[in-house]
Amino acid sequence: MYVGTLSFDLLLGDVRSLKEKRSVVRPIVSELQRRYAVSAAEVDHMDLHRRAVVGLALVSGDAGHLSDVLDRCERLVAGRPDVELLSVRRRFHGEDD
């Protein structure tokens, strides 16, 4: 069994309130969940209206599949025009951990 996690530190565009922030972050989280069947949520900077950290996790029996899905998730978030991806943190836990 392999477990992979990603956390995205995001700078949001022209967002002036927490309500506007939700309208940007929720679609990202929903799309990650729908397209790639990962567990995803906003996990930090909830009180700041121009920053967000989105975390996701995935469990797989195949390390190659896990890496492929994490790569696709990263490309999806990086390709969003309404956010700037400041950093990505990837963790991979395998059978030997």
All heavy atoms as an XYZ file, in Angstrom:
762
protein
N       0.840     -1.173      0.000
C       0.000      0.000      0.000
C       0.887      1.238      0.000
O       1.886      1.300      0.701
C      -0.899      0.005      1.242
C      -1.718      1.252      1.365
S      -2.852      1.273      2.757
C      -1.735      1.543      4.089
N       0.482      2.232     -0.795
C       1.203      3.488     -0.893
C       0.239      4.641     -0.619
O      -0.915      4.600     -1.045
C       1.806      3.652     -2.290
C       2.763      2.541     -2.630
C       2.337      1.422     -3.332
C       4.084      2.604     -2.231
C       3.208      0.394     -3.635
C       4.965      1.583     -2.528
C       4.526      0.477     -3.227
O       5.379     -0.543     -3.520
N       0.743      5.647      0.081
C      -0.049      6.831      0.392
C       0.721      8.041     -0.113
O       1.911      8.205      0.181
C      -0.295      6.969      1.910
C      -1.084      8.229      2.212
C      -0.987      5.738      2.464
N       0.045      8.883     -0.861
C       0.657     10.102     -1.356
C      -0.150     11.309     -0.921
O      -1.380     11.253     -0.875
N       0.546     12.370     -0.578
C      -0.123     13.614     -0.205
C       0.503     14.781     -0.960
O       1.690     14.749     -1.299
C      -0.036     13.898      1.309
O       1.325     14.045      1.692
C      -0.678     12.787      2.118
N      -0.302     15.777     -1.217
C       0.148     17.029     -1.797
C      -0.459     18.160     -0.993
O      -1.601     18.059     -0.537
C      -0.337     17.185     -3.242
C       0.304     16.373     -4.342
C      -0.434     16.602     -5.660
C       1.760     16.741     -4.506
N       0.295     19.225     -0.817
C      -0.298     20.446     -0.273
C       0.130     21.593     -1.176
O       1.301     21.720     -1.543
C       0.107     20.688      1.176
O       1.481     20.872      1.300
N      -0.846     22.394     -1.567
C      -0.647     23.514     -2.471
C      -0.811     24.804     -1.690
O      -1.853     25.031     -1.085
C      -1.697     23.508     -3.581
C      -1.738     22.240     -4.388
C      -2.758     21.323     -4.211
C      -0.759     21.977     -5.328
C      -2.809     20.163     -4.958
C      -0.805     20.820     -6.074
C      -1.826     19.908     -5.899
N       0.203     25.640     -1.706
C       0.110     26.970     -1.112
C      -0.276     27.915     -2.244
O       0.467     28.073     -3.211
C       1.448     27.370     -0.493
C       1.364     28.643      0.333
O       0.265     29.230      0.443
O       2.407     29.055      0.867
N      -1.454     28.517     -2.129
C      -2.021     29.305     -3.213
C      -2.153     30.774     -2.843
O      -2.535     31.108     -1.715
C      -3.414     28.779     -3.568
C      -3.531     27.300     -3.922
C      -4.982     26.913     -4.096
C      -2.727     26.988     -5.176
N      -1.852     31.624     -3.796
C      -2.142     33.049     -3.695
C      -3.307     33.300     -4.637
O      -3.219     33.029     -5.839
C      -0.933     33.893     -4.097
C      -1.127     35.401     -4.093
C      -1.420     35.900     -2.676
C       0.098     36.095     -4.647
N      -4.397     33.803     -4.082
C      -5.601     34.010     -4.873
C      -5.549     35.378     -5.539
O      -4.934     36.310     -5.029
C      -6.830     33.891     -3.980
C      -6.897     32.606     -3.148
C      -8.147     32.592     -2.305
C      -6.813     31.378     -4.009
N      -6.204     35.484     -6.669
C      -6.196     36.725     -7.445
C      -6.943     37.848     -6.752
O      -6.747     38.116     -5.576
N      -7.807     38.503     -7.457
C      -8.538     39.668     -6.969
C      -9.682     39.229     -6.056
O     -10.852     39.241     -6.440
C      -9.064     40.482     -8.155
C      -9.648     41.809     -7.737
O      -9.236     42.321     -6.672
O     -10.509     42.329     -8.466
N      -9.336     38.843     -4.853
C     -10.311     38.360     -3.865
C     -10.318     39.350     -2.713
O      -9.281     39.667     -2.154
C      -9.932     36.943     -3.376
C     -10.808     36.502     -2.245
C      -9.995     35.955     -4.531
N     -11.505     39.834     -2.356
C     -11.609     40.874     -1.336
C     -12.335     40.431     -0.070
O     -12.464     41.199      0.874
C     -12.314     42.092     -1.914
C     -11.586     42.679     -3.093
C     -12.330     43.878     -3.633
N     -11.924     44.229     -4.972
C     -10.852     44.928     -5.271
N     -10.051     45.334     -4.328
N     -10.567     45.210     -6.527
N     -12.818     39.200     -0.054
C     -13.547     38.732      1.133
C     -13.403     37.218      1.247
O     -13.011     36.540      0.290
C     -15.031     39.099      1.036
O     -15.652     38.343      0.012
N     -13.765     36.700      2.411
C     -13.731     35.251      2.603
C     -14.787     34.563      1.743
O     -14.591     33.429      1.289
C     -13.928     34.912      4.083
C     -12.776     35.340      4.998
C     -13.113     35.028      6.451
C     -11.476     34.673      4.606
N     -15.898     35.258      1.485
C     -16.934     34.694      0.623
C     -16.408     34.528     -0.803
O     -16.619     33.487     -1.428
C     -18.163     35.596      0.633
C     -19.333     35.042     -0.127
C     -20.542     35.947      0.023
C     -21.721     35.375     -0.717
N     -22.917     36.208     -0.563
N     -15.704     35.530     -1.307
C     -15.101     35.420     -2.639
C     -14.030     34.329     -2.652
O     -13.876     33.612     -3.639
C     -14.486     36.746     -3.061
C     -15.487     37.795     -3.450
C     -14.822     39.085     -3.891
O     -13.660     39.056     -4.349
O     -15.474     40.131     -3.769
N     -13.295     34.207     -1.556
C     -12.268     33.168     -1.450
C     -12.906     31.792     -1.599
O     -12.406     30.945     -2.340
C     -11.555     33.267     -0.107
C     -10.549     32.157      0.126
C      -9.959     32.244      1.508
C      -8.990     31.121      1.748
N      -8.344     31.229      3.049
N     -14.007     31.571     -0.910
C     -14.702     30.278     -1.016
C     -15.120     29.990     -2.450
O     -15.079     28.841     -2.897
C     -15.921     30.244     -0.099
C     -15.595     30.008      1.338
C     -16.828     29.656      2.160
N     -17.899     30.632      2.024
C     -18.047     31.734      2.763
N     -17.153     32.008      3.686
N     -19.066     32.546      2.580
N     -15.513     31.033     -3.182
C     -15.962     30.825     -4.563
C     -14.804     30.444     -5.489
O     -15.039     29.953     -6.593
C     -16.679     32.071     -5.087
O     -15.769     33.119     -5.320
N     -13.573     30.651     -5.054
C     -12.402     30.233     -5.825
C     -11.899     28.867     -5.358
O     -11.594     27.995     -6.165
C     -11.264     31.281     -5.715
C      -9.992     30.783     -6.366
C     -11.705     32.601     -6.315
N     -11.834     28.672     -4.032
C     -11.224     27.460     -3.477
C     -12.151     26.245     -3.617
O     -11.679     25.154     -3.977
C     -10.820     27.683     -2.004
C     -10.333     26.392     -1.373
C      -9.738     28.755     -1.917
N     -13.423     26.399     -3.365
C     -14.339     25.250     -3.440
C     -14.349     24.554     -4.792
O     -14.323     23.320     -4.846
C     -15.751     25.666     -3.050
C     -15.955     25.725     -1.580
C     -17.406     25.952     -1.252
N     -17.596     26.018      0.189
C     -18.686     26.469      0.759
N     -19.692     26.893      0.020
N     -18.792     26.499      2.064
N     -14.388     25.292     -5.906
C     -14.339     24.593     -7.203
C     -13.044     23.810     -7.429
O     -13.060     22.756     -8.063
C     -14.489     25.721     -8.226
C     -15.165     26.816     -7.495
C     -14.675     26.715     -6.080
N     -11.935     24.307     -6.913
C     -10.665     23.583     -7.047
C     -10.742     22.274     -6.285
O     -10.413     21.199     -6.809
C      -9.485     24.444     -6.549
C      -9.291     25.662     -7.448
C      -8.202     23.616     -6.475
C      -8.307     26.682     -6.914
N     -11.189     22.336     -5.035
C     -11.309     21.134     -4.204
C     -12.289     20.144     -4.841
O     -12.000     18.948     -4.957
C     -11.734     21.513     -2.768
C     -12.100     20.276     -1.968
C     -10.624     22.295     -2.077
N     -13.427     20.642     -5.299
C     -14.435     19.767     -5.910
C     -13.929     19.098     -7.174
O     -14.177     17.907     -7.403
C     -15.696     20.566     -6.237
O     -16.300     21.033     -5.072
N     -13.214     19.852     -8.000
C     -12.703     19.276     -9.241
C     -11.650     18.206     -8.975
O     -11.628     17.166     -9.631
C     -12.139     20.369    -10.143
C     -11.769     19.849    -11.513
C     -11.408     20.947    -12.494
O     -11.299     22.123    -12.086
O     -11.216     20.613    -13.680
N     -10.775     18.444     -7.996
C      -9.791     17.420     -7.632
C     -10.485     16.156     -7.163
O     -10.112     15.041     -7.563
C      -8.869     17.948     -6.523
C      -7.834     18.987     -6.938
C      -7.233     19.657     -5.706
C      -6.752     18.358     -7.794
N     -11.503     16.293     -6.333
C     -12.229     15.129     -5.819
C     -12.952     14.385     -6.938
O     -12.912     13.158     -7.003
C     -13.237     15.569     -4.758
C     -12.598     16.068     -3.494
C     -13.589     16.730     -2.546
O     -14.616     17.251     -2.953
N     -13.253     16.716     -1.263
N     -13.604     15.131     -7.810
C     -14.400     14.528     -8.872
C     -13.537     13.866     -9.938
O     -13.789     12.727    -10.332
C     -15.286     15.603     -9.506
C     -16.198     15.096    -10.604
C     -17.044     16.205    -11.213
N     -16.286     17.375    -11.624
C     -15.577     17.467    -12.750
N     -15.505     16.443    -13.565
N     -14.929     18.573    -13.049
N     -12.510     14.563    -10.400
C     -11.704     14.037    -11.506
C     -10.758     12.916    -11.092
O     -10.488     12.008    -11.887
C     -10.873     15.150    -12.134
C     -11.691     16.097    -12.971
C     -10.827     17.161    -13.547
N     -10.480     16.799    -14.910
C      -9.769     17.565    -15.708
N      -9.302     18.714    -15.259
N      -9.509     17.200    -16.924
N     -10.219     12.993     -9.871
C      -9.145     12.066     -9.507
C      -9.451     11.199     -8.288
O      -8.592     10.440     -7.851
C      -7.847     12.851     -9.281
C      -7.449     13.631    -10.500
C      -7.450     15.018    -10.493
C      -7.121     12.982    -11.687
C      -7.109     15.740    -11.626
C      -6.784     13.693    -12.821
C      -6.780     15.068    -12.787
O      -6.447     15.774    -13.913
N     -10.643     11.311     -7.733
C     -11.062     10.489     -6.592
C     -10.063     10.565     -5.431
O      -9.670      9.553     -4.856
C     -11.285      9.040     -7.017
N      -9.644     11.787     -5.112
C      -8.747     12.012     -3.989
C      -9.539     12.656     -2.858
O     -10.604     13.220     -3.069
C      -7.555     12.927     -4.378
C      -6.699     12.274     -5.448
C      -8.027     14.295     -4.826
N      -9.004     12.571     -1.670
C      -9.554     13.328     -0.545
C      -8.874     14.686     -0.564
O      -7.649     14.772     -0.574
C      -9.261     12.623      0.772
O      -9.923     11.385      0.813
N      -9.656     15.761     -0.594
C      -9.091     17.101     -0.687
C      -9.876     18.069      0.178
O     -11.088     17.907      0.349
C      -9.098     17.577     -2.146
N      -9.166     19.073      0.701
C      -9.809     20.085      1.540
C      -8.889     21.288      1.667
O      -7.673     21.182      1.487
C     -10.109     19.528      2.921
N      -9.484     22.431      2.006
C      -8.688     23.591      2.398
C      -8.202     23.324      3.807
O      -9.001     23.016      4.695
C      -9.525     24.867      2.351
C      -8.739     26.096      2.699
C      -9.555     27.376      2.685
O     -10.765     27.325      2.410
O      -8.967     28.433      2.964
N      -6.895     23.434      4.041
C      -6.343     23.001      5.323
C      -5.615     24.074      6.113
O      -5.257     23.846      7.271
C      -5.406     21.779      5.138
C      -6.186     20.583      4.623
C      -4.241     22.104      4.218
N      -5.388     25.258      5.516
C      -4.682     26.306      6.254
C      -5.015     27.665      5.657
O      -5.544     27.755      4.551
C      -3.176     26.069      6.212
C      -2.420     26.780      7.334
O      -3.060     27.427      8.181
O      -1.178     26.684      7.354
N      -4.692     28.719      6.401
C      -4.947     30.108      6.017
C      -6.434     30.376      5.819
O      -6.829     31.156      4.959
C      -4.176     30.512      4.755
C      -2.691     30.408      4.870
N      -1.990     30.907      5.940
C      -1.770     29.853      4.043
C      -0.703     30.667      5.761
N      -0.538     30.023      4.620
N      -7.279     29.738      6.617
C      -8.712     29.909      6.462
C      -9.186     31.322      6.802
O     -10.223     31.748      6.311
C      -9.465     28.906      7.327
C      -9.774     27.621      6.628
S      -8.598     26.330      6.781
C      -8.964     25.334      8.082
N      -8.428     32.048      7.598
C      -8.837     33.394      7.984
C      -8.252     34.484      7.091
O      -8.569     35.658      7.251
C      -8.455     33.660      9.442
C      -6.966     33.482      9.693
O      -6.306     32.799      8.895
O      -6.465     34.013     10.702
N      -7.413     34.117      6.130
C      -6.835     35.085      5.188
C      -7.601     35.006      3.869
O      -7.840     33.919      3.355
C      -5.357     34.781      4.936
C      -4.443     34.794      6.164
C      -3.041     34.362      5.769
C      -4.429     36.166      6.807
N      -7.972     36.143      3.314
C      -8.810     36.078      2.123
C      -8.039     35.946      0.812
O      -8.628     35.617     -0.198
C      -9.779     37.263      2.068
C      -9.144     38.599      1.904
N      -8.686     39.329      2.970
C      -8.889     39.333      0.797
C      -8.181     40.468      2.529
N      -8.288     40.488      1.222
N      -6.720     36.157      0.795
C      -5.971     36.015     -0.459
C      -5.017     34.823     -0.468
O      -4.295     34.620     -1.436
C      -5.161     37.289     -0.741
C      -6.082     38.439     -1.097
C      -5.471     39.475     -1.979
N      -5.014     38.943     -3.247
C      -3.850     39.268     -3.793
N      -3.023     40.085     -3.193
N      -3.508     38.764     -4.965
N      -5.020     34.029      0.589
C      -4.141     32.851      0.662
C      -4.966     31.633      1.014
O      -5.971     31.719      1.722
C      -3.077     33.027      1.747
C      -2.037     34.078      1.484
C      -0.990     33.672      0.461
N      -0.219     32.517      0.818
C       0.869     32.524      1.596
N       1.295     33.658      2.122
N       1.520     31.419      1.834
N      -4.525     30.481      0.539
C      -5.173     29.216      0.877
C      -4.141     28.098      0.747
O      -3.233     28.165     -0.085
C      -6.349     28.929     -0.050
N      -4.291     27.101      1.570
C      -3.528     25.863      1.415
C      -4.548     24.756      1.203
O      -5.450     24.563      2.019
C      -2.648     25.558      2.644
C      -1.956     24.210      2.480
C      -1.616     26.658      2.839
N      -4.426     24.075      0.080
C      -5.291     22.945     -0.236
C      -4.457     21.684     -0.106
O      -3.363     21.595     -0.677
C      -5.885     23.067     -1.656
C      -6.645     21.807     -2.038
C      -6.785     24.292     -1.750
N      -4.956     20.726      0.666
C      -4.263     19.459      0.837
C      -5.065     18.336      0.225
O      -6.295     18.391      0.176
N      -4.356     17.311     -0.247
C      -5.047     16.139     -0.771
C      -4.258     14.890     -0.429
O      -3.052     14.942     -0.191
C      -5.306     16.258     -2.273
C      -4.147     16.244     -3.259
C      -3.716     14.823     -3.598
C      -4.563     16.948     -4.523
N      -4.967     13.783     -0.400
C      -4.344     12.492     -0.106
C      -4.964     11.428     -1.006
O      -6.129     11.522     -1.400
C      -4.547     12.114      1.357
N      -4.145     10.415     -1.298
C      -4.572      9.315     -2.150
C      -3.886      8.044     -1.678
O      -2.711      8.066     -1.337
C      -4.184      9.612     -3.607
C      -4.467      8.544     -4.655
C      -5.966      8.334     -4.825
C      -3.844      8.940     -5.977
N      -4.626      6.957     -1.679
C      -4.088      5.635     -1.325
C      -4.194      4.749     -2.554
O      -5.211      4.750     -3.250
C      -4.886      5.001     -0.155
C      -4.383      3.600      0.141
C      -4.809      5.877      1.075
N      -3.115      3.995     -2.829
C      -3.101      3.117     -3.992
C      -2.226      1.903     -3.719
O      -1.307      1.968     -2.908
C      -2.574      3.879     -5.212
O      -2.512      3.033     -6.339
N      -2.506      0.848     -4.410
C      -1.675     -0.342     -4.323
C      -0.513     -0.318     -5.293
O       0.370     -1.179     -5.249
N      -0.483      0.676     -6.186
C       0.529      0.769     -7.226
C       1.223      2.124     -7.134
O       0.584      3.174     -7.282
C      -0.141      0.602     -8.589
C       0.808      0.714     -9.761
O       2.033      0.575     -9.555
O       0.324      0.943    -10.879
N       2.522      2.120     -6.901
C       3.278      3.368     -6.747
C       3.270      4.201     -8.026
O       3.200      5.431     -7.972
C       4.719      3.057     -6.332
N       3.319      3.562     -9.171
C       3.298      4.286    -10.443
C       1.991      5.025    -10.660
O       1.976      6.176    -11.106
N       0.894      4.348    -10.350
C      -0.425      4.976    -10.467
C      -0.528      6.168     -9.527
O      -1.033      7.230     -9.904
C      -1.526      3.958    -10.162
C      -2.884      4.552    -10.045
N      -3.580      5.037    -11.130
C      -3.678      4.760     -8.967
C      -4.741      5.515    -10.730
N      -4.822      5.357     -9.418
N      -0.038      5.995     -8.319
C      -0.081      7.065     -7.318
C       0.693      8.290     -7.811
O       0.170      9.416     -7.777
C       0.494      6.562     -5.996
C       0.459      7.531     -4.834
C      -0.962      7.777     -4.379
C       1.271      6.983     -3.686
N       1.888      8.104     -8.304
C       2.691      9.219     -8.818
C       2.007      9.903     -9.997
O       2.010     11.135    -10.106
C       4.073      8.739     -9.243
O       4.821      8.380     -8.125
N       1.406      9.114    -10.873
C       0.716      9.661    -12.038
C      -0.462     10.549    -11.625
O      -0.626     11.655    -12.141
C       0.238      8.525    -12.943
C      -0.439      9.026    -14.195
O       0.133      9.908    -14.868
O      -1.549      8.546    -14.494
N      -1.255     10.089    -10.682
C      -2.416     10.868    -10.225
C      -1.953     12.146     -9.521
O      -2.512     13.222     -9.757
C      -3.339     10.023     -9.321
C      -4.435     10.883     -8.705
C      -3.945      8.871    -10.101
N      -0.934     12.054     -8.688
C      -0.428     13.252     -8.011
C       0.113     14.264     -9.016
O      -0.101     15.469     -8.865
C       0.639     12.883     -6.980
C       0.172     12.061     -5.776
C       1.348     11.758     -4.860
C      -0.945     12.739     -5.019
N       0.790     13.792    -10.054
C       1.286     14.688    -11.107
C       0.134     15.398    -11.807
O       0.188     16.598    -12.063
C       2.106     13.921    -12.147
C       3.450     13.458    -11.637
O       3.922     13.985    -10.603
O       4.040     12.563    -12.276
N      -0.935     14.649    -12.118
C      -2.088     15.248    -12.789
C      -2.783     16.265    -11.899
O      -3.222     17.320    -12.373
C      -3.059     14.168    -13.253
C      -2.521     13.418    -14.480
C      -3.533     12.479    -15.051
N      -3.434     11.220    -14.304
C      -4.417     10.336    -14.187
N      -5.587     10.558    -14.727
N      -4.233      9.227    -13.514
N      -2.875     15.978    -10.603
C      -3.476     16.932     -9.666
C      -2.657     18.211     -9.620
O      -3.215     19.323     -9.622
C      -3.572     16.321     -8.268
S      -4.795     15.008     -8.105
N      -1.350     18.075     -9.589
C      -0.485     19.252     -9.547
C      -0.631     20.087    -10.810
O      -0.711     21.323    -10.754
C       0.970     18.827     -9.350
C       1.906     19.975     -9.133
C       3.318     19.548     -8.785
O       3.524     18.406     -8.347
O       4.223     20.390     -8.951
N      -0.694     19.442    -11.971
C      -0.876     20.179    -13.226
C      -2.223     20.896    -13.267
O      -2.313     22.016    -13.762
C      -0.735     19.233    -14.421
C       0.698     18.890    -14.757
C       0.826     18.221    -16.108
N       0.075     16.987    -16.225
C       0.534     15.782    -15.900
N       1.763     15.639    -15.448
N      -0.221     14.713    -16.055
N      -3.257     20.262    -12.741
C      -4.577     20.885    -12.724
C      -4.556     22.178    -11.918
O      -5.033     23.216    -12.380
C      -5.616     19.915    -12.144
C      -7.038     20.438    -12.123
C      -7.996     19.348    -12.562
C      -7.430     20.916    -10.744
N      -3.984     22.133    -10.718
C      -3.954     23.324     -9.865
C      -3.028     24.381    -10.458
O      -3.352     25.571    -10.478
C      -3.546     22.953     -8.421
C      -3.370     24.194     -7.574
C      -4.589     22.031     -7.793
N      -1.881     23.979    -10.972
C      -0.934     24.936    -11.556
C      -1.512     25.621    -12.789
O      -1.156     26.766    -13.086
C       0.374     24.234    -11.912
N      -2.416     24.956    -13.486
C      -2.998     25.513    -14.698
C      -4.181     26.432    -14.474
O      -4.720     26.991    -15.431
N      -4.597     26.601    -13.241
C      -5.747     27.471    -12.958
C      -5.332     28.933    -13.106
O      -4.381     29.373    -12.461
C      -6.267     27.240    -11.543
C      -6.681     25.830    -11.231
C      -8.061     25.509    -11.437
N      -9.021     26.499    -11.007
C     -10.305     26.229    -10.937
N     -10.730     25.025    -11.227
N     -11.153     27.155    -10.583
N      -6.059     29.710    -13.920
C      -5.672     31.104    -14.124
C      -6.027     32.021    -12.955
O      -5.468     33.108    -12.837
C      -6.465     31.506    -15.372
C      -7.643     30.601    -15.369
C      -7.170     29.309    -14.759
N      -6.916     31.584    -12.070
C      -7.384     32.441    -10.976
C      -6.548     32.328     -9.707
O      -6.824     33.016     -8.731
C      -8.853     32.162    -10.663
C      -9.154     30.679    -10.478
O      -8.289     29.846    -10.795
O     -10.259     30.354    -10.023
N      -5.518     31.471     -9.715
C      -4.649     31.329     -8.550
C      -3.190     31.280     -8.997
O      -2.886     30.889    -10.128
C      -4.964     30.060     -7.714
C      -6.373     30.089     -7.169
C      -4.718     28.799     -8.491
N      -2.309     31.676     -8.086
C      -0.877     31.533     -8.317
C      -0.367     30.462     -7.363
O      -0.568     30.556     -6.145
C      -0.165     32.851     -8.050
C       1.327     32.786     -8.278
C       2.019     34.111     -7.985
O       1.344     35.149     -7.935
O       3.245     34.072     -7.787
N       0.260     29.451     -7.899
C       0.789     28.351     -7.097
C       2.141     28.776     -6.533
O       3.121     28.896     -7.268
C       0.918     27.100     -7.957
C       1.347     25.819     -7.280
C       0.415     25.451     -6.137
C       1.399     24.690     -8.298
N       2.186     29.037     -5.231
C       3.420     29.493     -4.589
C       4.368     28.341     -4.298
O       5.580     28.470     -4.464
C       3.090     30.249     -3.302
C       2.241     31.510     -3.461
C       1.920     32.103     -2.100
C       2.951     32.518     -4.345
N       3.812     27.218     -3.820
C       4.654     26.052     -3.549
C       3.801     24.800     -3.503
O       2.592     24.859     -3.292
C       5.413     26.214     -2.229
O       4.523     26.188     -1.135
N       4.475     23.682     -3.705
C       3.833     22.364     -3.626
C       4.698     21.496     -2.737
O       5.916     21.445     -2.891
C       3.716     21.697     -5.010
C       3.080     20.321     -4.886
C       2.939     22.575     -5.975
N       4.063     20.829     -1.810
C       4.784     19.878     -0.960
C       4.213     18.493     -1.221
O       3.013     18.281     -1.083
C       4.624     20.247      0.507
C       5.388     19.324      1.399
C       5.350     19.798      2.815
N       6.121     18.874      3.626
C       6.523     19.132      4.822
N       6.243     20.284      5.386
N       7.210     18.245      5.500
N       5.086     17.574     -1.613
C       4.663     16.218     -1.945
C       5.288     15.253     -0.939
O       6.483     15.334     -0.663
C       5.132     15.867     -3.348
C       4.726     14.481     -3.799
C       5.264     14.170     -5.171
N       4.606     14.987     -6.169
C       4.110     14.505     -7.304
N       4.237     13.230     -7.595
N       3.520     15.300     -8.158
N       4.464     14.360     -0.449
C       4.954     13.292      0.435
C       4.473     11.966     -0.116
O       3.345     11.855     -0.571
C       4.448     13.486      1.849
C       5.112     14.653      2.526
C       4.946     14.516      3.996
N       5.842     15.469      4.641
C       5.811     15.722      5.915
N       4.937     15.120      6.680
N       6.652     16.581      6.441
N       5.353     10.991     -0.012
C       5.070      9.666     -0.537
C       5.454      8.657      0.537
O       6.606      8.670      1.014
C       5.917      9.458     -1.803
C       5.545      8.259     -2.599
C       4.545      8.330     -3.562
C       6.188      7.052     -2.402
C       4.207      7.228     -4.306
C       5.859      5.941     -3.138
C       4.859      6.028     -4.107
N       4.517      7.846      0.947
C       4.779      6.838      1.981
C       4.559      5.461      1.365
O       3.479      5.186      0.835
C       3.838      7.027      3.183
C       3.893      8.416      3.740
N       4.887      8.826      4.593
C       3.085      9.481      3.552
C       4.681     10.094      4.914
N       3.605     10.519      4.299
N       5.596      4.643      1.441
C       5.519      3.322      0.841
C       5.489      2.219      1.881
O       5.354      2.467      3.083
N       5.631      1.013      1.413
C       5.562     -0.162      2.271
C       6.675     -0.195      3.304
O       6.531     -0.783      4.363
C       5.640     -1.411      1.392
C       4.560     -1.472      0.353
C       3.616     -2.618      0.595
O       4.052     -3.643      1.115
O       2.443     -2.469      0.252
N       7.812      0.431      3.026
C       8.956      0.350      3.921
C       8.964      1.418      5.007
O       9.831      1.418      5.859
C      10.256      0.477      3.112
C      10.411     -0.658      2.117
O       9.873     -1.741      2.377
O      11.042     -0.434      1.071
N       8.012      2.347      4.965
C       7.968      3.427      5.964
C       7.452      2.928      7.294
O       6.620      2.150      7.448
C       7.090      4.590      5.476
C       7.722      5.275      4.286
O       8.908      5.060      4.048
O       7.004      6.012      3.595
